[in-house]
Amino acid sequence: MEVSEVPYYKQEKWYTCGPACLRMLLKYFGTSASEEDVSKACGTTELGTTPLQLAKGSKVFGFDAGAFKNEDLNYLKYTLENGNPVIILLDAGILYGGIQGFGHFIVITGLDKNNITYHDPDIPDGKNAKCSIDRFMQAWSALKCWVIKLQKVKQ
């Protein structure tokens, strides 16, 4: 299953993958915001952004987000089946090969029996990138399987 038409934004600074991903979800749900405004709302610094900061920052834009640790593929499948792309935190060194131990946020847009489809705000051609489930699980579980899920606050 895949959630289509999720906007893609390239991150503007080396440490703003989280705000870039949140910006993608905000736009998907109909709210436009600059990366600078999202970064300010989340309290992003040159050290980056935590999952809890992303969840808290979403409130500024009228959303309620949950940041959940130790999730699994079934949860991702459930959210995607319900039309909700999600942000996840993973180890980019494991995903792409390289120095490990650095957290990186991406937006999950699809999942099938072999691959994960995602938007990575930091790589060339980062829209609708794919990787194997096995490699994804190694990279995701290395950082405790965090998921950030948005929902619009009811008026």
Buried (B, 14 or more C-beta within 10 A) or exposed (E): EEBEEBBBBBBBEEBBBBBBBBBBBBBBBEBEBEBEBBBBBBEBEEEBBBBBBBBBBBEEBEBEBEBBEEBEBEBBEEBBEEEBBBBBBBBBBBBBEEEEEEBBBBBBBBBEEEBBBBBBBBBEEBBBBEBEBEBBBBBBBBBEBBBBBBEEEEE
